[in-house]
Amino acid sequence: MARHWIDDLSDRVAEELITRGKDVYVFNGGLSISGLQHIGRLRGEIIIGEVLRKILSERGFKIKQYITLYVMDEWKGKETQLRVFKNPDEAVKYTGYPLFKIPDPYDCHRSWIEHFWEDFGPFISEFTDGEIEPVYTSELYRGIMREFVKKTFELRSKVIETLNKYRGVKLESDYIPFHPICDKCSRINSTESIEIIDQDKVRYRCKYCGYEGVTDISNGKLAWRIEWVGVWWCLGVDFEPYGKDHATPGGSRDSCVSLALNVYGFKPPIGLSFEWIALKTSDGVKDMGSSDFIGITPREWLEIAHPHVFRFIVLKTHPMKKIVIDPAEIPQYYNQYFKAERVYYGIEKIVDEDERVILSRSYELSYPRGKPPIEPPEQVSYIHLAILSQIIPREIWSSEGIRRLKMSGNIPDKPSDYGLKRIIEMIEKANKWVYKYGSDDLRIKLLPEPTREIIESIPLNHIDILKKIGNELEKLSDWREESIKQVLINSTNSLDPVERSEFYKSFYKIFLGKTSGPRAAPLLAILGREDSLKYFRKL
């Protein structure tokens, strides 16, 4: 029997959770705020865990979900990070600082972290049910992580022994896996602990500035693999997806699992590895990256598309298969989503049972809150709405725009509340999309009327066909896209493909003053009867 991968995963995780016997289970994801917080980070760190949590909650499990923000990591001062500052040469001085100490390069927030979290954090609730709590590692070190640091000091020899099994260059037996923040130069990447004092302080030396001093264990961080285990221990994590870079056999996650089991004595989280999400641009396809500043943010996605569509893309794709996001393809993503919607409601039949299950279940789970409506919502092409948004003023999109969609047969006279709300939201999104990512053909500005110069530039045989189209359109009692399309087909069926292509250049010239544009029938349908016919009447 065909099943969705998320349902197979939920069975596996449920079986393991039962063996742990807890009252409340914990799901987690982790992010380092090293730069642009792109939408790719929603995939494994947030959405997969959230969907799994909701499925298991329906089965009676009580689950708390966190997103851990690693803000004590060093800022590496990569060229891409330096470039966002007004003066990159001056910003070099921050290299090696912990992330939370980096200033906002744009001077509009209190810090680097606040600035780059703003386009991500507040929008998590748009892409999910909102039941996800952020945890900052800086806060953990001031609280419960102190106990884990002390525990690490006590178990230091076993920690070193375990890590050395996974390292080429071995750690020395006197290594102290804690990196303080230098009290003089503020770097965290150049300090080494040289003595443990009373289990809650360390004496350290800074290799960058030469300073030597004593600091509390809240003023620094553990070596990153140990810190990862520390987060599991502090939060009691039971499930946590991780990026493919950690999934190599004998790699970082394996070493952390070994530390948890064999040194600290607790069960590590159930894991799930996932592939990156890439961005397609005119420069090619590149993996989205925070410190590389490659990607689009959740805020930017919501400007042009619903969160449901992104969730659908994530859910229909197996976690270990790469997803490539191309903002120029947003209309196609809606087409895929609408197909899944029709499959879910039984409007469209799919022969392949595996495909049917993937599409239907992914659509069902694409809703951040609640379930899909009982009745299928109305669907209108994203491209249609992009055209509509350009031919009528913004202030009447929700009134005249909807009237024209009804008139052209795109939606019924009495659409559902949800369907209507979605369409109105899509008009706004499609308008932003067409100007930011749409092709020149889709960006239109109607002429008030075809000028004499334009009419005189059109070949006479094209004028004859345009007049014929106008006459046939005058006869239509039903101004709908299909009827208009049939008139256009009947009026141009004597032309071969090359001649037809040349004719439509003339068609667009009389409406737009240029030789290309959106599909003709939808354009006329949305433009409306009288506003369309006035162009033909001028010929």
N, C-alpha and C positions, 0 to 999 in steps of 0.2 A: 504493500500500500504506500502510495506516494506521501511523503511528509516534508514539511519545511525544515530547513536546517536548524532554525531557532527552536523548534519543538523537540527535535532530537537532542539539542543542547540542553534544553530545560529538563528533559528526563535524566540526562547524565548528571547534571548539577543537583537536581532534587535528590537523587540516590546518595550522592556524597554528603549533602547537607544533613540528611537524616542521620548519618553516622556520627555527625558532630554533636548532635543533640543539644543545640542552643535554643534559647527562647527567641532571641533576635539575631539574625544573620546580617553580615555586613558585606556590601559590594563596594568596590572602589575603582577609581581610575586615577591616573597621574599625569600632570602637565608641568612643564618648566616654562615659565614666562620669559623666554629668551628673545621674544620679538613678536611678530605678527601672530595673533591667535586665529589661525585659519580654520575653515569649516571642516577640514579633514580630521581635526582633533575630536570632533563630535562622534566619529564612527565607533572606534573601539573604547575610548575612554568614557563615553557617556551613553550613546544611544543603545548599543548592544546590551550593556548592563541594565539600562532602564527598562527596555522591552522584556528582558529576562526576568527582572524583578517583578514586573506587573503580571507576567504569566504565572510565576511561582506564588505570588500573593493571592491570586485567584485559587490556588491549590492549598491555601492555608498557611503558607510560610510568612513569617514576619521578617521584613528585610529593611535595613537602613542603607542608604546609598550616599557615598561621599565622592567628591572629586578633590584629590590632594594636589595642592599647588606648591611645587618645589621652588621656593623663592630664596633659598640659601645657596643655590648653585652659583658658581662663578660666572660672571659676565665675561665672555671671551674676547670681546673687542674685534669681532670679525669685520671685514670690510663692509659687509652688508649692514651690520649693526652700526658701524661708525657713520655710514652715509646718511642716516636719518637725523643726525645732529647738524645744526647750522654750521658748526665748526668741527669737522671730523678730527682735525689734528689736535684740537684741544681735548676732545672726548677720549682720546687714547689713554689719558690718565686714569680712566675708570676701569681699564682692563684688569681683571682679577678681583674686582669688587664683587661681593654677593649681589644678586639681582635686586634685592629689596633696597639697596643703597644707591642704585643708579637713578639719576634725575630724569624727569620727563624731557626728552629731546625737543618737544614742541612747546614746553613751558605752559601747558594748559591743565596739567594735573600735578599732584604732589610727587609723583614718582613714575619711573619707567613701567613698573608693574601696574599701577593704576591706569596709566594711559592705554596700554595694550590689552588689558583685561576688559576695558570698557566696551569694546566691539564684540566681546565673546560672552563674558560672565552674565550680564543682564539678559542675554538672549537665550540662555539655556532653557529657561522656562517656556520659551516659544516653541522649542524643538522637543520638549519633554513635558511630563506632568508637573515639573517644577519641584519634585520631592528629592532634590539632590543638594547636599550641603557641602559648600567649599570648606576645605581645611588647609591652613597655611603651615608649612613646615616650621616657619619662624615661631608660630604659636606653640607647636608641639615641643620645640626645644625649650621653651619657657615652662612647659608643663610636664606631661607624662613621659616625653622622650628623655627627660633627665634620668629617669629610672632605667631606661634602656641603655643610655650611655654608660651609666655606672655598671650595669650588668655586662656590657661589652668590655669594660676595663677588667672586670673580674674574670671574664672568660677569654682574655686577650690571647693567650697562647693557643687555645683551641680555634679561635677565629683566624689567626694567622695560618695555622696548620691547614685549615679547611680551604682558605682562599688560595694558598700556595698550590693546591691540587689543580687549580684552574688557571695558574699563571705561568708564563714563560720565565719572566724575571721574578725571582722569589723575594718575598718580603723578609726583612731581617727580624730576628726573634725579639728585638727591643722596639719594634715598630709600634707606635701608638696611633690607631686609626681615627684620629680626631683632628680636624683642621680649624683652628681658631681664626677669628677675624682680627687682623693686626690692629692694635689700639693706636698705632702711629700712622700707618699708611692706608688702612681700611681694606687691604687685600685679604682674600681668603685662599687664594691659589698658591701663595708663596710661603705659607707658614707651616711649621712642623712642630708637633708636640714632642717635648723632650723629657717631661716628667709629669706623672700623675700626682696631684696633691689632694689628700683627703677625699679621693674619689669624685669630688665635684668641681675640681679646678685642675688646670694644667699649666705647666710652665712651657712656654713656646719660644721659638726663634723665627723671625721673618727673614727669609733669604733675599727679599727684595730691598728692604730698607735697613736690615741689620738689627732691628729692635728686638729686645728680649724682655719678656714680662710674664705675668701670671694673669689668667682670666678664668671666668666661670664657664662651665660647660654649656650654658645657655647662649654664649657668645661664640658660636661656631657650628660646625656640622661634622657628622661622621663621614667617613669615606663612603662613596655613593652606593656601593652594593650593600654595605652594612646599613646605611640609612634606609634603603628600600625595605630591607627586612624589618628595620625598626618601625617603619610606617605600618607594616602588616601587624606587628606585635602591639603597637599603641592603639590601633583602631580595631583590632580583632578581625582582620579582613578574611572573608571566606571565598570570595570570587573576585578576580581582577584580570581583565584582558591586558595583553601587552603587545607592543609592536614587534614586527618580524625580526628586527635587529637584536632582540633579546632571545629569540627562539632557537638560535643555533645550538645544536647538541654540544654540551660542555661549555656553553656560553654563560652570559650573565645571569639568566634566570635559573639555570641549573645550579650555579654556585650559590644563589640566594636560597633556593629550595634546600640545598644541603646545609647551609647555615641555620635555617629555621629548624630543620629536623634534628640535626646532629650536634648543634652547639646550643641553641636557645631552647630547644625542646618543645616546639609547638608545630602544629600542622600549618603548612603554607597554604595560601589561597588556591582554589581551583583556578587553573589558568586557561586562557584562550588567546592564541596568537592571531594577529590580523595584519593584513597588507596595508600599505600606505594608500592615500588618495592623492592623485596627481592632478595637475592643472594643465589644460591645453590652451595655448595662446598662439599668436602669430609666430612666436619664436620656437614653437614645438611643445613637446610634453615634458613636464618636469614634476618631480614629486613636490607636493606642498611642504614647505619647511618654515618653521617659526623664525629661527635666527637668520635664515636666508631670505626672509620676507617674500616668499612665494606662496600665493594662494589668495582666496577671497575669504572674508570673515563672515560669521553668521549674520551680522547686521547687513552686510552687502548682499548676501543671499536673499534675505527677507525683503529687500527693496525690489527684487525682480521675480521672486517665486515664493510659494507657500512652503512652510517647514515640512508639510506632509510629503511633498515631492522628494525632498532630500531624504527623509526617513525611508521612503519607498525604495529609492536607489540603494541605500545602505542595506535594507532588509532583503531585497531580491538578489543581492550579490553575496556569494559565500565569503566569509571573513578573510580567507586567504587568497582571494582574487582581487587584483588591483581595480580600483575605480578611477576613471579619468573624467574629471569635470571640465566641461567646456561651456562657459557662460553664453557663448553664441548659440548653443544648442538647447537653451531653455524651452523653446517651443516644442522640440522633440521630446524632452523629458515630460512635458505635460501630455503629449500624445501617448507616451508609454503609460503614464499614470492613468489617463482616461481609459485606455484599453484594459488595464487591470481592474478599474472600477466597473467596467461593463462585464468583465468576467465574473467579478465578485457577485454582482446582482443577477447573473444568469442571462444577461442581454446578449453577450457574445460567447459563443461556444469555442472551446479549445479541445482539439483532439488529444494532444499530448497531455496525459494526466499530471506528469511531473511539472510541466510548465503551468498548467491550470492551478495547481496547488501553490506554487511559488508566487504567481501573480495575485491570486485571490487572498492568500494569507498575508503577503507583504502589504497589500492594500489595506486589509483589515487592521493591521498593526501600525499603519502609517499615521493614524490619528494620535496626536500627542495626548489628548484627553478624551476619554469616553470612547464610544464605538461609532462606526459609520451610521449615517441616517438610515431609518427603516426603508425609505423609498430612495431610489437612485437620484442623485442630484443632477441638475441640468449641466450639460457640457457645451462650452463654446470654445472654438479654436483660439489659442493664445495669439496667433497671428491676426485673426479677425479683430481681436480686442486691441491689439497694437495699432491697427489701422483706424478703428473707431476712435481711439484716444487722440488721434491727430486731426480728425475732421470735424469734431465738435468741441466746444470749449470745456475745460475741466469742470467748471461749476455746474454743468448739466450732464455730466457723465452718468450719474445715477438716476436721472429722470429721462431726458431725451435719448441718452445712450441706450437705456433699457427699452424704451419705446421702439427704437429702430431695430434692436435685436428681435423684439417680438414681431415687428412688421415684416422683417426679412425671413422669418421662420427659424431663426437660430434658437429661440426659446419659446415655450408656450405662453399663452396670455396670462396664465396664473402659475408662475414658477414657484418652487418650494422656497421656504425662507432660507434654508442653508445654501441652496443652489444660487439664489439671488445674491446673497452676501458674498459668496465665493466669486461670482462674476464681477461684482463691483470692485472687490479687492484686486482681482486680476487685471482690470482695466488700468488701475494705478500702477501695478507692477509692470505690465506690458509696455506702458508708456515710458517708464524709466528704462526698461530693457532696450527698447527700440533705438533710443538716442545714445545709449552707452555701448551696446553690443550688436545691435541690428545692422543688417547690410544696408547699403545706400538705396537699394530697390525698395526697402520697407520704410524708409524715412521720406515722408511725403508732405508736400504743401500744395494744396489745391489752388489752381489759378481761379481768379474770380470768374473768368470766362476765357475761352481760347482767343488769343489775339489775332488780328488780321495777318500779321507776319507768319504766325504758326500755321494758320489755315492755308496760306499760299505756299508754304514749304512742303505740304503734304501731297504726295502723288494723287492724280485725279482718280485712279482706280481705287485707291484707299478711301478717298472722299465718298465715292459711290457706295462702298461697303459700309462705311460709318453711317451714311444716311439710311441705308437699308436696315442696319441694326437699330438706329433711332426709331424708324417707322415701326419695326416689329416690337420694340419695347413699349411704344405708345399703346399698342394693342393689348398689352398684358393687363389682366385684371388682378393678378396675383403677383405682387412684387416680391418674389422670393428668390433666393440664390439659385436654386435648381432651375427655375423657369428662365432666369436671366442667362444662366450657363447654356441652356438649350438654344436660346436665341443666338448667342455668340457662336456656338458650334455650327448651327444651320447656316449662319450667314458667312462663315469662312470655310465651309467644307470643300469648296472648289479650289482652295489654295493648297499648294504643296507645303511641306514643313518649313522650307526656307522662306517662301512667300508669306506664310502665316506669321513667322517670326518678324519679318519686315513690317507686316501690317500692324502688329501690336506695338511696334515702336511709334507708329503714327497715332494709334489709340491713346497711348500714354501721353503723348505730346499735347493733345487737346485738353487733357485733364490736369496734367502735372507740369507741362513745359519741359519734360525730359523724356528720354526714350525707354525708360524702364520703370517698373513699379510693382506693387503687389498684384496677386492674381485678380484678373479683371472682374469676374462675377462677384466675388465677395466685396470688392471695392464698390461696385454699383449697388449691390444689395444694401450695404451699410450706409452708403451715401443717401439712399432714398430715391423715390420715384422722381419727384419734381427737380431735386437738386442734380440728379443724373441727366434727365432729359434736356435741361437747359443748355448743356454743352452740345448735344446733338442738334438742337434747334438753331444753333449759331452757324451751322455749316451751310 
